[in-house]
Each structure stands twice: as C-alpha cells, then as structure tokens.
C-alpha cells in the first residue's frame, strides 16, 4: 500500500517537472524570437493646423485708405479682383464688404457695379465737409461692429487698411478666437497694427492696375502699324492777275466848261460846275 502511494507520488513529481520543462522551453523560444515594434500612434493635430482651404474668411476693405495709398505711392489704382483673390488665398469667402466714401460731384455708379460684380457688399457714406475745408468720412465704428458680428461665423478676418485705430479691434477678435490678417501699403500702415495682426501682407504691384503696361502695349500697337506714305502737299496755284479796271473816260465823253475850260467826266458834275462858274450861260 505504501509502495503504491510512493509510486504515485514519484509519478506526480515527474509530471510536474515535465510541465515545468515545457513552460521553460516556451519562455526560451519566446525570448529567441525577434522583437516586433508596434506602430506609433498618430500624433493628434492641433486645431490651429487645419487645412488652409477649410478656413472661413471675411474681408473688410477700407476703399479710401487703399485709394490714397495707391495714388500717392504708385500713381495708379487698386485692381480689386486681383486684390481679393490674393487676400483670399483659395480659402472659403464668407463675406467681403467694401466701405466707400461718396460725394455729390463724383459719379461712382460704375465703380460700385464693379465691386458688386466681384462679390462685394458695398457700404456707402456721404463725405462730411467741415467749415475749415477739411473733408472726412470715417468708417472705423461700422467696420468694428461688422467684424465682431461676423466673428462666430468665420475663422479669419482680413482687414484691408493701414489705419492704426483698428489695433484694438484685432485684439478683440483674437479673444473671440478669430485669426486676424492685415493687407495694406506698408509705408501707410501703423506698426502697432502690424504687430497686433497674426499675419501682415504688403500690397504689391501685381494687385494694382498696371498703367505703364497699358501705355507700353499702346506704343507697341503704334509701332506695328505700317508707316503711312508721305502726303503730297498740293501745289499752290498762282492767282491770275486781275484785269485792270477800265476808266470811265474810255466809255464816257468828257465835258469842258466854256468859261474855265475845266474837263469833267460826269454830266451832273458838269451841270453843277457850270451853274457856279458861269451862271449867265445857264440862264441863257
């Protein structure tokens, strides 16, 4: 009995040892296999790194500011279709508003039609003339109100003006989570406005009406034309000599006074003379 129990114990111990050897061999086999690196998890993209093409953009254009800048620096005007395309940069346009100053003497109908044709909403305000001769048309308040009203619907606000009064507006839009950009003429732009904006873009020559190119094309067209043959000046004909007037002596006889023998061509003159010179003869 005791021998049988001892044999079972020996057999159990042998099975336990064999199982331990199998577990150990599996562990060794696992250690000999090459280490497999797992693929790194993709890094989360920050919200600011969204694609540029998905940004919703609003553009506010201070037309007077751009007009005087283009005139003083380049002697030309802004090509607004190219200008808006450059400012938009292939992004989604939510709203484009142009703020213009109107005068009674200026006919701006064609200009307003052009702005509406390229998708701009036009705001017009009458210029105020002060007693000292200064003229003013300020759009600062209206631009600020429209920008804050559009803030929940846009990702980026583009200001087309170099006026430093808009510095606080850009700061306010940043607190509302809106990215701000300024596009203007650098010599006419406030440095505080440039520092406050997230991005500044200078207006370059390709955003303006190239008047020099227009003149060059016109000169080229003139050069391409065939030269006209020289015109022959008509010869001046010498006037024919006028015939000398015939004297009345050839047609009419001369009268002679019987007293003083004065020669006269007219009969009436002869009669008057004779009445004075020799009235005695006349009475006879």
C-alpha positions as CSV (number, residue, x, y, z in Angstrom):
1,X,0.0,0.0,0.0
2,X,2.7,2.3,1.0
3,X,4.7,1.3,-2.1
4,X,1.8,2.2,-4.4
5,X,1.4,5.6,-2.8
6,X,5.1,6.3,-3.1
7,X,5.0,5.3,-6.8
8,X,2.1,7.7,-7.4
9,X,3.9,10.5,-5.7
10,X,7.0,9.9,-7.8
11,X,4.9,9.8,-10.9
12,X,3.1,13.1,-10.0
13,X,6.5,14.7,-9.3
14,X,7.8,13.6,-12.6
15,X,4.7,15.1,-14.4
16,X,5.2,18.4,-12.6
17,X,8.8,18.6,-13.6
18,X,8.0,17.8,-17.2
19,X,5.4,20.5,-17.3
20,X,7.9,22.9,-15.9
21,X,10.4,22.0,-18.6
22,X,7.7,22.7,-21.3
23,X,6.9,26.1,-19.8
24,X,10.6,26.9,-19.6
25,X,11.2,25.9,-23.2
26,X,8.3,28.1,-24.4
27,X,9.8,31.0,-22.5
28,X,13.2,30.4,-24.1
29,X,11.6,30.2,-27.6
30,X,9.8,33.4,-27.0
31,X,13.0,35.1,-26.0
32,X,14.7,33.9,-29.2
33,X,12.0,35.5,-31.4
34,X,12.9,38.9,-32.9
35,X,11.3,41.9,-31.1
36,X,8.3,43.3,-33.1
37,X,7.9,47.1,-32.7
38,X,4.3,48.3,-32.6
39,X,3.4,51.2,-35.0
40,X,3.4,54.5,-33.2
41,X,0.1,56.1,-32.7
42,X,-0.6,59.1,-34.9
43,X,0.0,62.4,-33.4
44,X,-3.1,64.5,-32.8
45,X,-3.2,67.5,-35.0
46,X,-3.8,70.8,-33.2
47,X,-6.9,72.8,-34.0
48,X,-4.8,75.6,-35.5
49,X,-3.2,73.3,-38.0
50,X,-6.4,72.8,-40.0
51,X,-6.1,73.0,-43.8
52,X,-5.9,76.5,-45.1
53,X,-8.6,75.7,-47.8
54,X,-11.1,75.0,-45.0
55,X,-10.8,78.4,-43.3
56,X,-13.8,80.7,-43.4
57,X,-12.7,84.2,-44.3
58,X,-14.3,87.7,-44.1
59,X,-12.6,90.7,-45.8
60,X,-13.2,94.3,-44.8
61,X,-11.9,96.9,-47.4
62,X,-11.4,100.5,-46.4
63,X,-11.6,101.8,-50.0
64,X,-10.5,105.4,-49.2
65,X,-7.4,104.1,-47.4
66,X,-6.3,102.0,-50.3
67,X,-7.2,104.6,-52.9
68,X,-5.0,107.3,-51.4
69,X,-2.2,104.8,-50.8
70,X,-2.1,103.6,-54.4
71,X,-2.3,107.1,-55.7
72,X,0.5,108.5,-53.6
73,X,2.9,105.6,-53.9
74,X,2.3,104.3,-57.4
75,X,0.1,106.8,-59.1
76,X,-2.5,104.2,-60.0
77,X,-5.5,102.4,-58.6
78,X,-6.2,99.0,-56.9
79,X,-7.2,96.1,-59.1
80,X,-9.9,94.8,-56.7
81,X,-10.5,91.5,-58.4
82,X,-6.7,90.6,-58.1
83,X,-6.6,92.1,-54.7
84,X,-9.4,90.0,-53.2
85,X,-8.1,86.8,-54.9
86,X,-4.7,87.4,-53.3
87,X,-6.2,88.2,-49.9
88,X,-8.5,85.2,-50.0
89,X,-5.7,82.7,-51.0
90,X,-8.0,79.9,-52.1
91,X,-10.0,79.9,-48.8
92,X,-13.8,80.0,-48.3
93,X,-15.2,83.5,-48.5
94,X,-18.0,84.1,-46.1
95,X,-18.3,87.9,-46.6
96,X,-16.5,90.7,-48.4
97,X,-17.5,94.2,-47.6
98,X,-16.2,97.4,-49.2
99,X,-16.7,100.7,-47.4
100,X,-16.6,103.7,-49.7
101,X,-16.9,107.5,-49.3
102,X,-19.4,109.1,-51.7
103,X,-19.5,112.7,-52.9
104,X,-22.1,114.6,-54.9
105,X,-19.6,115.6,-57.5
106,X,-18.3,112.0,-58.1
107,X,-20.2,109.5,-60.2
108,X,-19.3,106.2,-58.6
109,X,-22.0,104.1,-60.2
110,X,-19.6,102.2,-62.4
111,X,-17.2,101.6,-59.5
112,X,-20.0,100.3,-57.3
113,X,-21.1,98.0,-60.1
114,X,-17.6,96.6,-60.4
115,X,-17.3,95.9,-56.7
116,X,-20.7,94.1,-56.7
117,X,-19.7,92.1,-59.7
118,X,-16.8,90.5,-57.9
119,X,-18.9,89.6,-54.9
120,X,-18.5,92.6,-52.5
121,X,-21.2,94.1,-50.3
122,X,-20.9,97.9,-50.7
123,X,-21.4,100.3,-47.8
124,X,-21.6,104.0,-48.9
125,X,-21.4,107.1,-46.7
126,X,-21.6,110.7,-47.6
127,X,-18.4,112.8,-47.1
128,X,-18.7,115.5,-44.4
129,X,-17.2,118.9,-45.2
130,X,-16.2,121.0,-42.2
131,X,-16.1,124.8,-42.0
132,X,-12.3,124.8,-42.2
133,X,-12.4,123.0,-45.6
134,X,-11.4,119.5,-44.3
135,X,-13.4,116.6,-45.6
136,X,-13.9,113.4,-43.6
137,X,-15.6,110.1,-43.9
138,X,-14.8,107.7,-41.0
139,X,-15.8,104.0,-41.2
140,X,-14.0,102.8,-38.0
141,X,-17.1,102.1,-35.9
142,X,-19.0,100.4,-38.7
143,X,-16.1,98.1,-39.6
144,X,-15.6,97.2,-36.0
145,X,-19.3,96.3,-35.5
146,X,-19.4,94.2,-38.6
147,X,-16.2,92.3,-37.7
148,X,-17.5,91.4,-34.2
149,X,-20.9,90.4,-35.6
150,X,-19.1,88.1,-38.1
151,X,-16.7,86.6,-35.6
152,X,-18.9,83.5,-34.7
153,X,-19.2,82.5,-38.4
154,X,-15.5,82.9,-39.5
155,X,-12.0,81.6,-38.8
156,X,-10.0,84.5,-40.2
157,X,-10.7,88.2,-40.5
158,X,-8.8,90.1,-43.2
159,X,-8.5,93.9,-42.8
160,X,-7.6,95.9,-45.9
161,X,-6.5,99.1,-44.2
162,X,-3.4,100.5,-42.5
163,X,-5.2,102.7,-40.0
164,X,-3.8,102.2,-36.5
165,X,-7.3,102.8,-35.0
166,X,-8.1,99.2,-35.8
167,X,-5.5,97.8,-33.4
168,X,-7.9,97.3,-30.6
169,X,-10.4,95.6,-33.0
170,X,-7.7,93.0,-33.9
171,X,-7.0,92.4,-30.2
172,X,-10.8,91.9,-29.5
173,X,-11.1,89.4,-32.4
174,X,-8.2,87.4,-31.0
175,X,-10.0,87.0,-27.7
176,X,-13.0,85.7,-29.7
177,X,-10.9,83.0,-31.3
178,X,-10.6,84.7,-34.7
179,X,-7.3,84.8,-36.6
180,X,-6.5,88.3,-37.9
181,X,-4.7,89.4,-41.1
182,X,-3.8,92.9,-42.4
183,X,-3.2,93.7,-46.0
184,X,-2.2,97.2,-46.9
185,X,0.6,99.5,-48.1
186,X,3.5,99.2,-45.7
187,X,4.6,102.9,-45.8
188,X,1.0,103.9,-44.9
189,X,0.4,101.2,-42.2
190,X,0.7,101.6,-38.5
191,X,3.5,99.5,-36.9
192,X,1.2,98.7,-34.0
193,X,-1.4,97.3,-36.4
194,X,1.3,95.1,-38.0
195,X,2.5,93.8,-34.6
196,X,-1.1,93.0,-33.4
197,X,-2.1,91.1,-36.5
198,X,-1.4,87.4,-36.8
199,X,-0.1,88.0,-40.4
200,X,0.7,91.0,-42.4
201,X,0.8,91.1,-46.2
202,X,2.0,94.1,-48.3
203,X,0.1,95.2,-51.3
204,X,2.4,94.7,-54.3
205,X,2.4,95.9,-57.9
206,X,0.6,92.8,-59.2
207,X,-2.5,93.9,-57.2
208,X,-2.7,97.3,-58.9
209,X,-3.8,98.5,-62.3
210,X,-0.6,98.5,-64.4
211,X,-0.9,101.7,-66.3
212,X,2.6,101.5,-67.5
213,X,1.9,98.2,-69.2
214,X,-1.2,99.7,-70.8
215,X,0.9,102.5,-72.2
216,X,3.6,100.1,-73.4
217,X,1.0,98.0,-75.3
218,X,-0.4,101.0,-76.9
219,X,3.1,102.1,-78.1
220,X,3.7,98.6,-79.4
221,X,0.4,98.8,-81.4
222,X,1.6,102.1,-82.8
223,X,5.0,100.6,-83.9
224,X,3.3,97.6,-85.5
225,X,1.3,99.7,-87.8
226,X,2.6,100.3,-91.3
227,X,4.0,103.7,-91.8
228,X,1.7,105.9,-93.9
229,X,3.2,107.2,-97.1
230,X,4.1,110.9,-97.0
231,X,1.3,113.1,-98.2
232,X,2.0,115.3,-101.1
233,X,1.1,118.8,-100.4
234,X,-1.0,120.4,-103.1
235,X,0.8,122.9,-105.2
236,X,-0.5,126.4,-104.7
237,X,-1.8,127.9,-107.9
238,X,-0.7,131.4,-108.5
239,X,-3.7,133.7,-108.7
240,X,-4.4,135.0,-112.1
241,X,-3.8,138.8,-112.4
242,X,-6.9,140.7,-112.0
243,X,-7.8,142.7,-115.1
244,X,-7.1,146.4,-114.7
245,X,-10.3,148.3,-114.3
246,X,-11.3,150.3,-117.3
247,X,-11.5,154.0,-116.8
248,X,-14.8,155.8,-117.3
249,X,-13.0,158.1,-119.7
250,X,-13.0,155.3,-122.2
251,X,-16.8,154.9,-122.0
252,X,-18.0,158.4,-121.3
253,X,-17.2,161.7,-123.1
254,X,-15.5,164.5,-121.2
255,X,-17.3,167.8,-120.6
256,X,-15.5,171.1,-120.8
257,X,-16.5,174.3,-119.0
258,X,-16.9,177.0,-121.7
259,X,-15.5,179.6,-119.3
260,X,-12.7,178.0,-117.4
261,X,-12.3,175.1,-119.8
262,X,-12.3,172.5,-116.9
263,X,-12.6,169.0,-118.0
264,X,-15.3,166.8,-116.3
265,X,-16.5,163.3,-116.9
266,X,-19.9,163.4,-115.3
267,X,-22.7,165.3,-116.8
268,X,-24.2,166.0,-113.4
269,X,-21.0,167.4,-112.2
270,X,-20.6,169.5,-115.3
271,X,-24.1,171.0,-114.7
272,X,-23.3,171.9,-111.2
273,X,-20.0,173.4,-112.1
274,X,-21.4,175.5,-114.9
275,X,-24.1,176.9,-112.6
276,X,-21.4,178.1,-110.2
277,X,-18.8,179.1,-112.8
278,X,-20.9,180.8,-115.4
279,X,-24.5,181.2,-114.3
280,X,-25.1,183.7,-117.1
281,X,-24.7,181.0,-119.6
282,X,-27.1,178.7,-117.8
283,X,-29.8,181.4,-117.7
284,X,-29.5,181.8,-121.4
